[in-house]
Each structure stands twice: as structure tokens, then as C-alpha cells.
Amino acid sequence: MIELAHFQILGAALFAIGAYGVLARRSAVLILMSIELMLNAVNVNLIGFAAFGDFTEAQKALGQVLVIFVITIAAAELALAIAIILRLYRNRSTVNMDEIDMMKW
């Protein structure tokens, strides 16, 4: 039987993998993917708490609304970040974060 602890362990593992990806990777695209993984870890925890928590129906619905809000924010963040990464690639011919150290013309 799946319990709340299983969701918490899965969310913690996804968040840890995402944090490692942000800290260890050099490519801007891989860093962006790691940030998305961390946001999905938060979503897993929110759904777990909404499903297994001792809450009223309105509070459970609020958890699901928060998940939809996080997904919407993640989509907007992804679109903006991809546009910035494409612009950096066109200007500098690289997406390596070590080589993109100054934001000047």
C-alpha cells in the first residue's frame, strides 16, 4: 500500500537529483532541466499531502490548485529561459555556463 512517506521519499530523491544537476552541470539546458525536475519534486509532495493528509475537501482541492499553479509557472519559466538560452547561443555560440560570465554587449 502506498503511503505519504513514499511520496515524500520520491519527492526528496527527485529534488536531490535536481539540486545535484544544478550544481554539477555546465550546460544551461541541463541546468534548466534540473530546475524543472526540482519543481516536479515539489509537485509530487503537494499531491501526496493533498491525497493523504487529514484535510477537508476544500483544503485538498487547494493542494491540487497549487500544483496546477506550479505547472503554469514552470511552463512560463521554461519558455523565457529557452528564449534567453537561444539568444546566448546566437551571440556567443555556446551554452556553457563557464564561458558565459559577463552580461555585456
CNS distance restraints for C-alpha pairs under 8 A (distance, minus, plus):
assign (resid   2 and name CA) (resid   6 and name CA) 6.38 0.50 0.50
assign (resid   3 and name CA) (resid   7 and name CA) 7.13 0.50 0.50
assign (resid   3 and name CA) (resid  52 and name CA) 7.36 0.50 0.50
assign (resid   4 and name CA) (resid   8 and name CA) 6.36 0.50 0.50
assign (resid   4 and name CA) (resid  48 and name CA) 5.87 0.50 0.50
assign (resid   4 and name CA) (resid  49 and name CA) 6.95 0.50 0.50
assign (resid   4 and name CA) (resid  52 and name CA) 5.99 0.50 0.50
assign (resid   5 and name CA) (resid   9 and name CA) 6.09 0.50 0.50
assign (resid   6 and name CA) (resid  10 and name CA) 6.16 0.50 0.50
assign (resid   7 and name CA) (resid  11 and name CA) 6.01 0.50 0.50
assign (resid   7 and name CA) (resid  44 and name CA) 6.50 0.50 0.50
assign (resid   7 and name CA) (resid  45 and name CA) 6.12 0.50 0.50
assign (resid   7 and name CA) (resid  48 and name CA) 5.60 0.50 0.50
assign (resid   8 and name CA) (resid  12 and name CA) 6.01 0.50 0.50
assign (resid   8 and name CA) (resid  44 and name CA) 7.80 0.50 0.50
assign (resid   8 and name CA) (resid  45 and name CA) 5.88 0.50 0.50
assign (resid   8 and name CA) (resid  48 and name CA) 7.42 0.50 0.50
assign (resid   9 and name CA) (resid  13 and name CA) 6.09 0.50 0.50
assign (resid  10 and name CA) (resid  14 and name CA) 6.16 0.50 0.50
assign (resid  10 and name CA) (resid  41 and name CA) 7.58 0.50 0.50
assign (resid  10 and name CA) (resid  44 and name CA) 7.65 0.50 0.50
assign (resid  11 and name CA) (resid  15 and name CA) 6.04 0.50 0.50
assign (resid  11 and name CA) (resid  41 and name CA) 4.45 0.50 0.50
assign (resid  11 and name CA) (resid  42 and name CA) 6.58 0.50 0.50
assign (resid  11 and name CA) (resid  44 and name CA) 5.72 0.50 0.50
assign (resid  11 and name CA) (resid  45 and name CA) 5.75 0.50 0.50
assign (resid  12 and name CA) (resid  16 and name CA) 6.04 0.50 0.50
assign (resid  12 and name CA) (resid  41 and name CA) 6.93 0.50 0.50
assign (resid  13 and name CA) (resid  17 and name CA) 6.18 0.50 0.50
assign (resid  14 and name CA) (resid  18 and name CA) 6.13 0.50 0.50
assign (resid  14 and name CA) (resid  37 and name CA) 6.53 0.50 0.50
assign (resid  14 and name CA) (resid  38 and name CA) 6.44 0.50 0.50
assign (resid  14 and name CA) (resid  40 and name CA) 7.76 0.50 0.50
assign (resid  14 and name CA) (resid  41 and name CA) 5.37 0.50 0.50
assign (resid  15 and name CA) (resid  19 and name CA) 6.05 0.50 0.50
assign (resid  15 and name CA) (resid  37 and name CA) 6.85 0.50 0.50
assign (resid  15 and name CA) (resid  38 and name CA) 4.68 0.50 0.50
assign (resid  15 and name CA) (resid  39 and name CA) 7.89 0.50 0.50
assign (resid  15 and name CA) (resid  41 and name CA) 5.40 0.50 0.50
assign (resid  15 and name CA) (resid  42 and name CA) 7.70 0.50 0.50
assign (resid  16 and name CA) (resid  20 and name CA) 6.11 0.50 0.50
assign (resid  16 and name CA) (resid  38 and name CA) 7.85 0.50 0.50
assign (resid  17 and name CA) (resid  21 and name CA) 6.16 0.50 0.50
assign (resid  17 and name CA) (resid  34 and name CA) 7.62 0.50 0.50
assign (resid  17 and name CA) (resid  37 and name CA) 7.89 0.50 0.50
assign (resid  17 and name CA) (resid  38 and name CA) 7.95 0.50 0.50
assign (resid  18 and name CA) (resid  22 and name CA) 6.24 0.50 0.50
assign (resid  18 and name CA) (resid  34 and name CA) 4.41 0.50 0.50
assign (resid  18 and name CA) (resid  35 and name CA) 6.14 0.50 0.50
assign (resid  18 and name CA) (resid  36 and name CA) 7.81 0.50 0.50
assign (resid  18 and name CA) (resid  37 and name CA) 5.41 0.50 0.50
assign (resid  18 and name CA) (resid  38 and name CA) 5.12 0.50 0.50
assign (resid  19 and name CA) (resid  23 and name CA) 6.24 0.50 0.50
assign (resid  19 and name CA) (resid  34 and name CA) 6.91 0.50 0.50
assign (resid  19 and name CA) (resid  35 and name CA) 7.59 0.50 0.50
assign (resid  19 and name CA) (resid  38 and name CA) 7.04 0.50 0.50
assign (resid  20 and name CA) (resid  24 and name CA) 5.79 0.50 0.50
assign (resid  21 and name CA) (resid  25 and name CA) 5.54 0.50 0.50
assign (resid  21 and name CA) (resid  30 and name CA) 7.28 0.50 0.50
assign (resid  21 and name CA) (resid  31 and name CA) 6.26 0.50 0.50
assign (resid  21 and name CA) (resid  34 and name CA) 5.32 0.50 0.50
assign (resid  22 and name CA) (resid  30 and name CA) 7.75 0.50 0.50
assign (resid  22 and name CA) (resid  31 and name CA) 4.90 0.50 0.50
assign (resid  22 and name CA) (resid  32 and name CA) 7.81 0.50 0.50
assign (resid  22 and name CA) (resid  34 and name CA) 5.73 0.50 0.50
assign (resid  22 and name CA) (resid  35 and name CA) 6.84 0.50 0.50
assign (resid  25 and name CA) (resid  30 and name CA) 6.55 0.50 0.50
assign (resid  25 and name CA) (resid  31 and name CA) 6.23 0.50 0.50
assign (resid  26 and name CA) (resid  30 and name CA) 7.53 0.50 0.50
assign (resid  26 and name CA) (resid  31 and name CA) 7.28 0.50 0.50
assign (resid  26 and name CA) (resid  96 and name CA) 5.47 0.50 0.50
assign (resid  26 and name CA) (resid  97 and name CA) 5.30 0.50 0.50
assign (resid  26 and name CA) (resid  98 and name CA) 6.69 0.50 0.50
assign (resid  27 and name CA) (resid  31 and name CA) 6.29 0.50 0.50
assign (resid  27 and name CA) (resid  95 and name CA) 5.65 0.50 0.50
assign (resid  27 and name CA) (resid  96 and name CA) 4.68 0.50 0.50
assign (resid  27 and name CA) (resid  97 and name CA) 5.95 0.50 0.50
assign (resid  28 and name CA) (resid  32 and name CA) 6.14 0.50 0.50
assign (resid  28 and name CA) (resid  85 and name CA) 6.97 0.50 0.50
assign (resid  28 and name CA) (resid  95 and name CA) 5.54 0.50 0.50
assign (resid  28 and name CA) (resid  96 and name CA) 6.27 0.50 0.50
assign (resid  28 and name CA) (resid  97 and name CA) 6.13 0.50 0.50
assign (resid  29 and name CA) (resid  33 and name CA) 6.28 0.50 0.50
assign (resid  29 and name CA) (resid  82 and name CA) 7.86 0.50 0.50
assign (resid  29 and name CA) (resid  85 and name CA) 7.54 0.50 0.50
assign (resid  29 and name CA) (resid  95 and name CA) 7.44 0.50 0.50
assign (resid  30 and name CA) (resid  34 and name CA) 6.19 0.50 0.50
assign (resid  31 and name CA) (resid  35 and name CA) 6.31 0.50 0.50
assign (resid  32 and name CA) (resid  36 and name CA) 6.36 0.50 0.50
assign (resid  32 and name CA) (resid  78 and name CA) 7.52 0.50 0.50
assign (resid  32 and name CA) (resid  81 and name CA) 7.56 0.50 0.50
assign (resid  33 and name CA) (resid  37 and name CA) 6.26 0.50 0.50
assign (resid  34 and name CA) (resid  38 and name CA) 6.33 0.50 0.50
assign (resid  35 and name CA) (resid  39 and name CA) 6.37 0.50 0.50
assign (resid  36 and name CA) (resid  40 and name CA) 6.25 0.50 0.50
assign (resid  36 and name CA) (resid  74 and name CA) 6.93 0.50 0.50
assign (resid  37 and name CA) (resid  41 and name CA) 6.29 0.50 0.50
assign (resid  38 and name CA) (resid  42 and name CA) 6.55 0.50 0.50
assign (resid  39 and name CA) (resid  43 and name CA) 6.43 0.50 0.50
assign (resid  39 and name CA) (resid  70 and name CA) 7.43 0.50 0.50
assign (resid  39 and name CA) (resid  74 and name CA) 7.29 0.50 0.50
assign (resid  40 and name CA) (resid  44 and name CA) 6.24 0.50 0.50
assign (resid  41 and name CA) (resid  45 and name CA) 6.45 0.50 0.50
assign (resid  42 and name CA) (resid  46 and name CA) 6.22 0.50 0.50
assign (resid  43 and name CA) (resid  47 and name CA) 6.13 0.50 0.50
assign (resid  43 and name CA) (resid  67 and name CA) 5.56 0.50 0.50
assign (resid  43 and name CA) (resid  70 and name CA) 7.35 0.50 0.50
assign (resid  44 and name CA) (resid  48 and name CA) 6.10 0.50 0.50
assign (resid  45 and name CA) (resid  49 and name CA) 6.14 0.50 0.50
assign (resid  46 and name CA) (resid  50 and name CA) 6.05 0.50 0.50
assign (resid  46 and name CA) (resid  63 and name CA) 5.96 0.50 0.50
assign (resid  46 and name CA) (resid  64 and name CA) 7.40 0.50 0.50
assign (resid  46 and name CA) (resid  66 and name CA) 7.71 0.50 0.50
assign (resid  46 and name CA) (resid  67 and name CA) 6.67 0.50 0.50
assign (resid  47 and name CA) (resid  51 and name CA) 6.00 0.50 0.50
assign (resid  47 and name CA) (resid  63 and name CA) 6.61 0.50 0.50
assign (resid  47 and name CA) (resid  64 and name CA) 6.48 0.50 0.50
assign (resid  47 and name CA) (resid  67 and name CA) 7.24 0.50 0.50
assign (resid  48 and name CA) (resid  52 and name CA) 5.96 0.50 0.50
assign (resid  48 and name CA) (resid  53 and name CA) 7.69 0.50 0.50
assign (resid  49 and name CA) (resid  53 and name CA) 4.98 0.50 0.50
assign (resid  49 and name CA) (resid  63 and name CA) 7.58 0.50 0.50
assign (resid  50 and name CA) (resid  55 and name CA) 7.65 0.50 0.50
assign (resid  50 and name CA) (resid  59 and name CA) 7.49 0.50 0.50
assign (resid  50 and name CA) (resid  60 and name CA) 4.65 0.50 0.50
assign (resid  50 and name CA) (resid  61 and name CA) 7.40 0.50 0.50
assign (resid  50 and name CA) (resid  63 and name CA) 5.26 0.50 0.50
assign (resid  50 and name CA) (resid  64 and name CA) 6.88 0.50 0.50
assign (resid  51 and name CA) (resid  60 and name CA) 6.84 0.50 0.50
assign (resid  53 and name CA) (resid  60 and name CA) 7.94 0.50 0.50
assign (resid  55 and name CA) (resid  59 and name CA) 5.81 0.50 0.50
assign (resid  55 and name CA) (resid  60 and name CA) 6.26 0.50 0.50
assign (resid  56 and name CA) (resid  60 and name CA) 6.31 0.50 0.50
assign (resid  57 and name CA) (resid  61 and name CA) 6.14 0.50 0.50
assign (resid  58 and name CA) (resid  62 and name CA) 6.20 0.50 0.50
assign (resid  59 and name CA) (resid  63 and name CA) 6.48 0.50 0.50
assign (resid  60 and name CA) (resid  64 and name CA) 6.65 0.50 0.50
assign (resid  61 and name CA) (resid  65 and name CA) 6.19 0.50 0.50
assign (resid  62 and name CA) (resid  66 and name CA) 6.14 0.50 0.50
assign (resid  63 and name CA) (resid  67 and name CA) 6.42 0.50 0.50
assign (resid  64 and name CA) (resid  68 and name CA) 6.45 0.50 0.50
assign (resid  65 and name CA) (resid  69 and name CA) 6.18 0.50 0.50
assign (resid  66 and name CA) (resid  70 and name CA) 6.14 0.50 0.50
assign (resid  67 and name CA) (resid  71 and name CA) 6.22 0.50 0.50
assign (resid  68 and name CA) (resid  72 and name CA) 6.20 0.50 0.50
assign (resid  69 and name CA) (resid  73 and name CA) 6.23 0.50 0.50
assign (resid  70 and name CA) (resid  74 and name CA) 6.01 0.50 0.50
assign (resid  71 and name CA) (resid  75 and name CA) 6.21 0.50 0.50
assign (resid  72 and name CA) (resid  76 and name CA) 6.39 0.50 0.50
assign (resid  73 and name CA) (resid  77 and name CA) 6.06 0.50 0.50
assign (resid  74 and name CA) (resid  78 and name CA) 5.98 0.50 0.50
assign (resid  75 and name CA) (resid  79 and name CA) 6.23 0.50 0.50
assign (resid  76 and name CA) (resid  80 and name CA) 6.28 0.50 0.50
assign (resid  77 and name CA) (resid  81 and name CA) 5.99 0.50 0.50
assign (resid  78 and name CA) (resid  82 and name CA) 6.00 0.50 0.50
assign (resid  79 and name CA) (resid  83 and name CA) 6.29 0.50 0.50
assign (resid  80 and name CA) (resid  84 and name CA) 6.33 0.50 0.50
assign (resid  81 and name CA) (resid  85 and name CA) 6.07 0.50 0.50
assign (resid  82 and name CA) (resid  86 and name CA) 6.04 0.50 0.50
assign (resid  83 and name CA) (resid  87 and name CA) 6.23 0.50 0.50
assign (resid  84 and name CA) (resid  88 and name CA) 6.19 0.50 0.50
assign (resid  85 and name CA) (resid  89 and name CA) 6.12 0.50 0.50
assign (resid  85 and name CA) (resid  95 and name CA) 6.81 0.50 0.50
assign (resid  86 and name CA) (resid  90 and name CA) 6.23 0.50 0.50
assign (resid  87 and name CA) (resid  91 and name CA) 6.23 0.50 0.50
assign (resid  88 and name CA) (resid  92 and name CA) 5.77 0.50 0.50
assign (resid  88 and name CA) (resid  93 and name CA) 7.28 0.50 0.50
assign (resid  88 and name CA) (resid  94 and name CA) 7.20 0.50 0.50
assign (resid  88 and name CA) (resid  95 and name CA) 6.83 0.50 0.50
assign (resid  89 and name CA) (resid  93 and name CA) 4.56 0.50 0.50
assign (resid  89 and name CA) (resid  94 and name CA) 5.03 0.50 0.50
assign (resid  89 and name CA) (resid  95 and name CA) 5.75 0.50 0.50
assign (resid  90 and name CA) (resid  94 and name CA) 7.98 0.50 0.50
assign (resid  92 and name CA) (resid 100 and name CA) 7.97 0.50 0.50
assign (resid  94 and name CA) (resid  99 and name CA) 7.64 0.50 0.50
assign (resid  95 and name CA) (resid  99 and name CA) 7.90 0.50 0.50
assign (resid  95 and name CA) (resid 100 and name CA) 7.48 0.50 0.50
assign (resid  96 and name CA) (resid 100 and name CA) 6.61 0.50 0.50
assign (resid  97 and name CA) (resid 101 and name CA) 7.11 0.50 0.50
